[in-house]
Amino acid sequence: MAFFDFIKNIFKPAYNSNLLFFYIRDRKCGEKIKLLVRKSYDIQTIYEDTDKADYRLNKVVICNKCYNKINLQLDFDQAYNIINSHIDGGELISKEEFDDQ
C-alpha cells in the first residue's frame, strides 16, 4: 500500500500559500459558494496609517443559482486573519458548514 500512497502524493496538487479559500452562503436562496482568492492578485495592500487593516479584499460574487449579487469586503492583518468583514447579500460560513449537505 505504501507504493500506491506514494503514487497518490505525486499527483496530489501542491499546497499553494498564495491561495485563500472563503465559503459564503447566499441569503436569497441559501446556495453555498466556495471562493478562491489569490493574495498576490485579488487582495490589495492598504497604505493609509488611519486604517488598522494591512490588506483588503473587495469582491462581487454572483450566485450560480439565483444570480444574486453578493458584495464582499474583508479586512486582514499581516497574517491574513480577518479582522473586519462587511457582506451584503450573503454571509461567511465555515468549511464544515460548506461541506455539510
C-alpha positions as CSV (number, residue, x, y, z in Angstrom):
1,M,0.0,0.0,0.0
2,A,2.9,2.4,0.6
3,F,3.6,2.3,-3.2
4,F,0.1,3.5,-4.0
5,D,0.3,6.2,-1.4
6,F,3.5,7.4,-3.0
7,I,1.8,7.5,-6.4
8,K,-1.2,9.4,-5.0
9,N,1.2,12.0,-3.5
10,I,2.9,12.5,-6.8
11,F,-0.4,13.6,-8.5
12,K,-1.8,15.4,-5.5
13,P,-1.8,19.2,-6.1
14,A,0.8,21.0,-4.0
15,Y,-0.4,23.4,-1.3
16,N,-0.1,26.9,-2.5
17,S,0.4,29.6,0.2
18,N,-0.7,32.3,-2.3
19,L,-4.3,31.0,-2.2
20,L,-7.1,31.6,0.4
21,F,-10.5,29.9,0.4
22,F,-13.6,31.5,1.7
23,Y,-17.1,30.0,2.0
24,I,-20.2,32.1,1.5
25,R,-23.9,31.4,1.8
26,D,-26.3,33.4,-0.3
27,R,-29.0,35.0,1.8
28,K,-31.6,34.9,-1.0
29,C,-31.6,31.2,-2.0
30,G,-29.2,29.6,0.6
31,E,-26.7,28.4,-2.1
32,K,-23.2,27.7,-0.7
33,I,-20.3,29.2,-2.7
34,K,-16.6,28.4,-2.4
35,L,-14.5,31.4,-3.2
36,L,-10.8,31.1,-4.2
37,V,-8.8,34.3,-3.7
38,R,-5.2,34.9,-4.7
39,K,-3.2,37.0,-2.2
40,S,-1.0,38.5,-5.0
41,Y,-3.8,39.4,-7.3
42,D,-7.2,39.8,-5.5
43,I,-6.1,41.4,-2.2
44,Q,-4.8,45.0,-2.1
45,T,-2.3,46.4,0.4
46,I,-3.6,49.3,2.5
47,Y,-1.0,52.1,2.8
48,E,-3.1,54.5,4.9
49,D,-2.0,54.9,8.5
50,T,-5.6,55.6,9.7
51,D,-6.7,52.0,8.9
52,K,-6.0,49.1,11.3
53,A,-6.0,46.6,8.4
54,D,-3.0,45.8,6.3
55,Y,-4.8,44.2,3.4
56,R,-8.3,44.5,1.9
57,L,-10.4,42.3,-0.4
58,N,-13.3,43.9,-2.4
59,K,-15.2,41.3,-4.4
60,V,-18.5,40.9,-6.1
61,V,-19.8,37.3,-6.1
62,I,-22.7,36.3,-8.3
63,C,-24.7,33.3,-7.1
64,N,-25.0,30.5,-9.7
65,K,-28.5,29.5,-8.6
66,C,-30.4,32.8,-8.3
67,Y,-27.9,35.3,-9.7
68,N,-28.0,37.4,-6.5
69,K,-25.1,39.8,-6.2
70,I,-23.1,39.5,-3.0
71,N,-20.8,42.4,-2.2
72,L,-17.8,41.3,-0.1
73,Q,-15.3,43.4,1.8
74,L,-12.8,41.7,4.1
75,D,-10.0,43.4,6.0
76,F,-6.9,41.4,7.0
77,D,-4.0,41.8,9.3
78,Q,-0.4,41.0,8.2
79,A,-1.0,37.2,8.8
80,Y,-4.2,37.3,6.6
81,N,-6.5,36.8,9.5
82,I,-9.9,38.5,9.0
83,I,-10.2,41.5,11.3
84,N,-13.3,43.1,9.8
85,S,-15.9,41.9,7.3
86,H,-18.8,43.6,5.5
87,I,-21.0,41.4,3.3
88,D,-24.2,42.5,1.6
89,G,-26.5,39.7,0.3
90,G,-24.7,36.8,2.0
91,E,-22.7,35.6,5.0
92,L,-19.4,33.9,5.6
93,I,-19.6,30.3,6.7
94,S,-17.1,27.7,7.9
95,K,-15.6,25.0,5.7
96,E,-17.6,22.4,7.8
97,E,-20.8,24.2,7.1
98,F,-19.9,24.3,3.4
99,D,-19.1,20.5,3.4
100,D,-22.3,19.7,5.3
101,Q,-25.0,19.0,2.8
